[in-house]
Amino acid sequence: MIQLSSKMERLTPYVPGEQPQDRSYLKLNTNENPYPPGPAVEKVLQHFDTEALRRYPDPESLRLRKALAHHLKLQTDNVFVGNGSDEVLAFAFYAFFDSRRGPLLFPSHTYSFYPVYCDLYGIESRPVPLEKDFSIDLEAYLQTDSCGVIIANPNAPTGIHLQLDPIADFLSRYPDDRVVIIDEAYIEFGGQSAVALLEQHNNLMVIRTYSKSMSLAGTRIGYALADKTLIAAVNSVKNSFNSYPLDALAQQIGEAAIGEYGYHEKACQRIIANREKLRAGLSDAGWQVLPSAANFVFARCPGQTGAMVYQRLKDEGILVRQFNQDQIRDFVRITIGTQDQMDRLLATIGRLWPR
Ligand SMILES: *Cc1c(COP(=O)(O)O)cnc(C)c1O
């Protein structure tokens, strides 16, 4: 028997949504963007100089960070970039959360990578129950024996969005020597960003991704925005793990994509419109749909288990995501696609579960 490290015993790996290779599904299970990346990204791919692949990439991703800082009206040293926001989150957990000062707080139902990183690093966590309507009430996070807080806003898999006022109020009352992370993976689909609060709160870190709003999940670009002290800490973790998290092509693509932000904004607007139509269609079909400010909806078909809805849609060639967890077992998370895709979904639902 090969001896594994004792740390392996506490690992509970994240389970990503299916990426089936066997047949072509209508994939509404991993919150990918249905629209392609923009023309500036195409151009980078057409003109990319392979000489750049011979050399190591810029370890600091300086041009990309400058472009992001310019776009967000921040300084370059307020920006960190990593290989997907999952990696940025991993570095941030390592840098900031230490349960000798108390457990890390996050919602009982949220992005399932948070507990995975806690297991990986041996960080104790304390899940805070969601409200009855599945929303987050930050009053419950004012626990001074905690080592930090992380919330996704909009939250996953509910899609429910928390306004900026309660976040600002929370930050003014939570101990300012502990880090609060807001994961804004879905903020571009109608939410209010906490970037506006960075200037007043140097214990706040906002983490974002190119995967959803920028149609670039395959390129793996995530970024963190915070006071430069926090950015420097995350950078130290990066340089203790992998100095070159973003390859040369990803850095150029990231810069090009932020330069055509208007293109992505329009795509997000279309997704918002498709979402609202899907929401109306599901409600007409008798489904319960939580209010969403993300590129997905969380919904349930009365009288059906979530597992059944998932399986019957899969049999029809439509993939959605179901989470086998208390309270949300009977819901499915449906990624917003194109209008045609949403029409096909609604037609299938109408046929499978007529009113
Ligand atoms: C998708 C997602 C991420 C990860 O995004 P990547 O940048 O693709 O790693 C992080 N947080 C939440 C809440 C997400 O839904």
The ligand as an SDF file (V2000), in Angstrom:
LIG
                    3D

 15 15  0  0  0  0  0  0  0  0999 V2000
  -18.3290   29.8270  -10.6100 C   0  0  0  0  0  0  0  0  0  0  0  0
  -18.0190   30.3560   -9.2620 C   0  0  0  0  0  0  0  0  0  0  0  0
  -16.7070   30.5720   -8.8530 C   0  0  0  0  0  0  0  0  0  0  0  0
  -15.5270   30.0570   -9.6230 C   0  0  0  0  0  0  0  0  0  0  0  0
  -15.2710   30.6790  -10.7560 O   0  0  0  0  0  0  0  0  0  0  0  0
  -13.9240   30.3780  -11.5590 P   0  0  0  0  0  0  0  0  0  0  0  0
  -13.3710   31.7280  -11.7660 O   0  0  0  0  0  0  0  0  0  0  0  0
  -14.3960   29.7310  -12.8130 O   0  0  0  0  0  0  0  0  0  0  0  0
  -13.0260   29.5110  -10.7530 O   0  0  0  0  0  0  0  0  0  0  0  0
  -16.4800   31.1710   -7.6310 C   0  0  0  0  0  0  0  0  0  0  0  0
  -17.4920   31.4940   -6.8190 N   0  0  0  0  0  0  0  0  0  0  0  0
  -18.7720   31.2670   -7.1510 C   0  0  0  0  0  0  0  0  0  0  0  0
  -19.8500   31.6470   -6.2030 C   0  0  0  0  0  0  0  0  0  0  0  0
  -19.0710   30.6790   -8.3800 C   0  0  0  0  0  0  0  0  0  0  0  0
  -20.3220   30.4000   -8.6960 O   0  0  0  0  0  0  0  0  0  0  0  0
  1  2  1  0
  2  3  1  0
  2 14  2  0
  3  4  1  0
  3 10  2  0
  4  5  1  0
  5  6  1  0
  6  7  2  0
  6  8  1  0
  6  9  1  0
 10 11  1  0
 11 12  2  0
 12 13  1  0
 12 14  1  0
 14 15  1  0
M  END
$$$$
